[in-house]
């Protein structure tokens, strides 16, 4: 596979260089006087729009991942995978709960009754 595939299609972990932003933030925290604090704070505040854009990008990627996982579970159910619960359990455990209106609502795993099977 082409090594630039992930970068080209946005599959990299981050598109923001956090080390530079971290250094600018440290400059604010470690400012020796008010003048340096002001300059460092202004420079550091310039990072906010890029950070907001990165958070939005990560949130969108997460939403895509959740949708893809739910589609995979739904596909397994619809195509008669008898062990869909077992084979997809690790994914289902990490997904947020589905809304009541979602087709997977009726297929959700049974709620934990709280009975661990231990001594009473």
Backbone bond lengths (Angstrom), bond angles and torsions (degrees), N, CA, C in turn:
res aa  C-N    CA-C-N  psi(-1)  N-CA   C-N-CA  omega(-1)  CA-C   N-CA-C  phi
1 X - - - 1.458 - - 1.522 108.71 -
2 X 1.263 115.52 145.46 1.456 121.95 179.78 1.526 109.99 -63.53
3 X 1.338 117.39 130.24 1.470 120.53 -177.23 1.522 112.75 -67.95
4 X 1.310 118.33 -18.95 1.469 121.04 177.95 1.523 112.70 -89.15
5 X 1.332 117.13 -0.52 1.463 120.93 -176.74 1.527 111.39 -55.67
6 X 1.336 116.16 -50.94 1.459 120.18 -178.72 1.508 112.94 -62.18
7 X 1.308 116.44 -42.59 1.459 120.58 -179.80 1.526 110.79 -65.99
8 X 1.326 116.10 -41.19 1.462 121.05 -177.05 1.522 111.13 -65.95
9 X 1.318 116.96 -38.49 1.460 120.14 -175.46 1.526 113.08 -101.70
10 X 1.310 118.15 12.84 1.451 121.30 172.68 1.510 115.29 78.32
11 X 1.343 117.59 25.90 1.457 119.36 -178.56 1.527 112.40 -94.42
12 X 1.311 117.65 7.49 1.456 120.14 178.24 1.513 110.40 -69.33
13 X 1.322 115.55 161.48 1.458 118.93 -178.89 1.516 111.84 -66.65
14 X 1.307 116.88 -39.94 1.454 119.52 179.94 1.521 108.97 -151.75
15 X 1.311 115.49 152.20 1.454 119.52 175.88 1.523 110.45 -111.10
16 X 1.327 116.53 8.90 1.458 122.15 -177.64 1.518 108.50 -117.70
17 X 1.329 116.44 134.93 1.462 120.94 176.41 1.526 108.08 -81.81
18 X 1.311 115.79 100.11 1.460 120.47 -175.76 1.521 112.75 -74.39
19 X 1.315 118.80 -22.90 1.464 119.98 -177.86 1.531 111.32 -64.49
20 X 1.316 117.12 -39.46 1.465 119.80 177.97 1.530 110.58 -67.61
21 X 1.311 116.74 -41.37 1.467 120.14 178.95 1.524 111.05 -65.21
22 X 1.329 115.36 -40.79 1.460 119.96 178.72 1.524 110.58 -61.92
23 X 1.324 117.42 -40.11 1.461 121.70 179.00 1.527 110.92 -64.95
24 X 1.321 116.76 -40.55 1.462 119.21 178.08 1.527 111.16 -66.14
25 X 1.329 117.26 -37.58 1.464 120.29 177.84 1.526 110.64 -66.69
26 X 1.324 116.97 -42.18 1.483 120.35 177.76 1.522 111.04 -61.03
27 X 1.327 116.01 -35.03 1.468 119.35 178.15 1.524 110.74 -62.85
28 X 1.326 117.19 -34.30 1.466 120.54 177.21 1.524 109.84 -68.23
29 X 1.314 115.89 -47.70 1.467 120.81 -176.76 1.529 111.59 -65.57
30 X 1.309 116.98 -34.67 1.464 120.93 -175.30 1.525 113.30 -100.85
31 X 1.315 117.23 17.64 1.467 120.62 -177.87 1.533 110.06 -63.04
32 X 1.341 116.93 130.07 1.465 120.11 -177.62 1.537 113.69 -78.74
33 X 1.338 117.05 -24.02 1.465 118.64 179.74 1.531 109.53 -148.02
34 X 1.314 115.72 175.27 1.457 121.96 -174.04 1.528 112.14 -65.32
35 X 1.320 117.74 -38.63 1.466 120.37 -179.45 1.523 111.20 -63.61
36 X 1.322 116.50 -45.70 1.468 120.78 178.41 1.523 109.73 -66.67
37 X 1.331 116.82 -38.88 1.459 121.00 177.99 1.527 110.63 -59.53
38 X 1.309 116.90 -45.30 1.465 121.07 -179.64 1.530 111.05 -61.59
39 X 1.323 116.31 -48.51 1.470 120.03 -179.68 1.532 111.15 -62.25
40 X 1.335 115.97 -44.18 1.463 119.82 -178.78 1.527 110.70 -66.37
41 X 1.336 117.21 -38.09 1.463 120.33 179.89 1.523 111.30 -66.35
42 X 1.330 116.74 -40.06 1.463 120.10 178.05 1.525 110.29 -63.74
43 X 1.324 116.80 -45.24 1.472 120.03 178.79 1.529 111.14 -63.52
44 X 1.317 116.46 -42.35 1.458 120.42 -178.71 1.526 111.05 -67.69
45 X 1.320 117.84 -34.92 1.465 120.18 -179.74 1.534 112.04 -66.84
46 X 1.300 116.56 -21.04 1.469 120.08 177.62 1.532 111.65 -67.91
47 X 1.331 117.36 -18.14 1.462 121.46 179.29 1.522 112.61 -78.78
48 X 1.322 118.04 -17.77 1.465 121.37 -173.81 1.530 112.57 -57.77
49 X 1.330 120.63 -48.31 1.474 118.40 179.77 1.529 113.37 -59.57
50 X 1.338 117.74 -39.04 1.469 120.08 178.70 1.526 110.46 -66.91
51 X 1.325 116.96 -38.77 1.464 119.65 178.75 1.524 111.27 -66.75
52 X 1.317 117.02 -40.51 1.464 120.56 177.55 1.529 109.84 -62.58
53 X 1.311 116.93 -43.70 1.464 120.37 178.36 1.529 110.77 -61.81
54 X 1.327 117.36 -38.96 1.467 121.08 179.42 1.521 110.88 -67.50
55 X 1.316 117.31 -41.37 1.468 120.63 177.89 1.529 109.75 -63.02
56 X 1.305 117.26 -42.19 1.468 120.52 178.04 1.523 111.10 -64.26
57 X 1.332 117.35 -39.81 1.464 120.82 178.50 1.521 110.71 -63.58
58 X 1.330 116.66 -44.34 1.459 120.41 179.68 1.529 110.41 -65.69
59 X 1.321 117.59 -39.69 1.469 120.58 178.19 1.521 110.88 -62.53
60 X 1.320 117.18 -40.32 1.469 120.36 178.53 1.525 110.76 -66.33
61 X 1.333 116.85 -41.55 1.468 120.54 178.30 1.531 110.34 -63.39
62 X 1.339 116.82 -39.32 1.459 121.04 178.25 1.527 110.08 -64.33
63 X 1.325 117.40 -43.88 1.467 120.97 178.46 1.528 110.61 -61.16
64 X 1.334 117.11 -39.85 1.470 120.78 176.95 1.528 110.78 -63.47
65 X 1.324 116.45 -41.29 1.465 120.87 -179.62 1.523 111.10 -65.59
66 X 1.322 117.21 -43.11 1.465 121.04 177.43 1.524 109.96 -61.30
67 X 1.323 117.11 -45.35 1.468 120.76 179.74 1.525 111.03 -62.46
68 X 1.320 117.41 -40.88 1.466 120.77 179.62 1.528 110.88 -65.87
69 X 1.312 117.03 -40.71 1.466 119.90 178.64 1.524 111.03 -65.61
70 X 1.321 115.96 -43.86 1.466 118.72 178.35 1.524 110.91 -63.39
71 X 1.327 116.91 -37.95 1.467 120.04 177.81 1.525 110.46 -64.74
72 X 1.317 116.90 -38.70 1.459 120.48 177.76 1.516 112.00 -63.76
73 X 1.319 117.15 -43.75 1.467 121.02 177.34 1.526 109.77 -62.89
74 X 1.305 116.39 -47.25 1.459 120.71 -179.52 1.533 110.79 -61.19
75 X 1.329 117.19 -40.63 1.461 121.81 178.09 1.528 110.41 -61.86
76 X 1.344 116.41 -43.31 1.466 120.11 179.30 1.527 111.12 -62.58
77 X 1.326 116.89 -40.47 1.468 120.66 179.04 1.519 110.50 -66.26
78 X 1.329 116.04 -48.43 1.464 121.09 -176.23 1.530 112.50 -65.22
79 X 1.332 117.94 -28.63 1.462 120.84 -178.50 1.518 113.04 -96.02
80 X 1.312 116.36 14.79 1.460 120.33 170.82 1.508 115.20 76.97
81 X 1.310 119.13 26.22 1.469 120.52 174.98 1.525 107.61 -69.59
82 X 1.334 116.33 105.74 1.461 120.99 -174.48 1.524 111.90 -62.38
83 X 1.320 117.35 -29.98 1.471 120.80 -177.61 1.521 111.10 -106.53
84 X 1.332 117.90 34.32 1.463 119.82 -177.46 1.511 111.56 -60.20
85 X 1.335 117.40 -35.73 1.457 120.03 -178.46 1.528 109.87 -65.47
86 X 1.305 117.23 -42.41 1.460 120.08 -179.29 1.513 112.60 -71.03
87 X 1.321 116.24 -43.09 1.464 118.89 -176.83 1.520 113.34 -74.46
88 X 1.315 117.85 -23.04 1.465 121.37 -179.34 1.533 112.21 -108.67
89 X 1.319 118.12 5.00 1.460 120.65 -173.89 1.527 112.52 -59.07
90 X 1.338 117.23 -41.24 1.470 119.44 -179.26 1.517 111.76 -63.95
91 X 1.317 117.29 -30.38 1.460 120.87 176.94 1.530 109.85 -77.43
92 X 1.320 116.37 -44.20 1.460 120.74 -179.30 1.527 111.76 -60.56
93 X 1.322 116.72 -35.22 1.466 120.51 179.78 1.524 112.19 -63.23
94 X 1.320 117.53 -29.42 1.461 121.16 -176.12 1.518 114.33 -97.05
95 X 1.319 117.04 -14.22 1.461 119.78 179.95 1.525 110.95 -75.72
96 X 1.324 116.76 147.04 1.461 118.37 173.06 1.528 109.36 -67.13
97 X 1.330 117.23 156.27 1.467 119.04 179.95 1.530 111.31 -58.41
98 X 1.325 115.13 144.45 1.465 118.94 178.54 1.521 109.20 -80.85
99 X 1.335 117.15 148.27 1.462 120.07 175.60 1.532 110.60 -65.87
100 X 1.306 116.71 156.48 1.468 121.86 -178.96 1.520 111.15 -58.64
101 X 1.322 117.82 -30.12 1.465 120.95 -178.00 1.529 113.27 -81.88
102 X 1.328 118.43 -6.19 1.464 122.05 -177.87 1.526 109.91 -77.62
103 X 1.345 118.57 143.08 1.471 121.42 -179.95 1.532 113.46 -58.73
104 X 1.327 118.22 -26.07 1.463 120.38 -179.53 1.531 112.60 -78.86
105 X 1.324 118.03 -7.77 1.466 120.03 -178.27 1.528 110.70 -57.61
106 X 1.318 116.77 -42.34 1.461 119.82 -178.00 1.528 112.20 -73.10
107 X 1.330 117.71 -14.61 1.464 121.95 -178.55 1.527 112.60 -103.82
108 X 1.325 117.17 5.67 1.458 119.85 -175.26 1.523 110.67 -62.48
109 X 1.332 116.60 152.82 1.462 119.98 178.63 1.530 109.98 -64.51
110 X 1.311 117.64 153.11 1.459 119.86 179.21 1.523 110.39 -63.79
111 X 1.315 115.00 146.20 1.468 120.26 -179.93 1.523 108.66 -67.59
112 X 1.326 115.87 146.35 1.453 121.63 177.19 1.529 108.02 -69.82
113 X 1.301 116.46 122.98 1.468 120.37 -176.96 1.512 111.99 -77.10
114 X 1.318 117.12 -10.56 1.456 119.96 -179.07 1.507 112.35 89.67
115 X 1.339 117.81 -7.21 1.448 121.35 179.61 1.517 108.21 -86.55
116 X 1.321 115.98 108.22 1.454 119.82 -177.23 1.504 112.59 -87.39
117 X 1.352 117.47 -2.53 1.445 119.74 178.20 1.518 112.80 83.33
118 X 1.319 117.01 5.59 1.473 120.60 -179.38 1.503 111.36 -84.10
119 X 1.326 114.77 -174.19 1.477 120.47 179.12 1.497 109.98 -69.73
120 X 1.325 116.20 142.33 1.465 120.71 178.14 1.502 111.31 -90.73
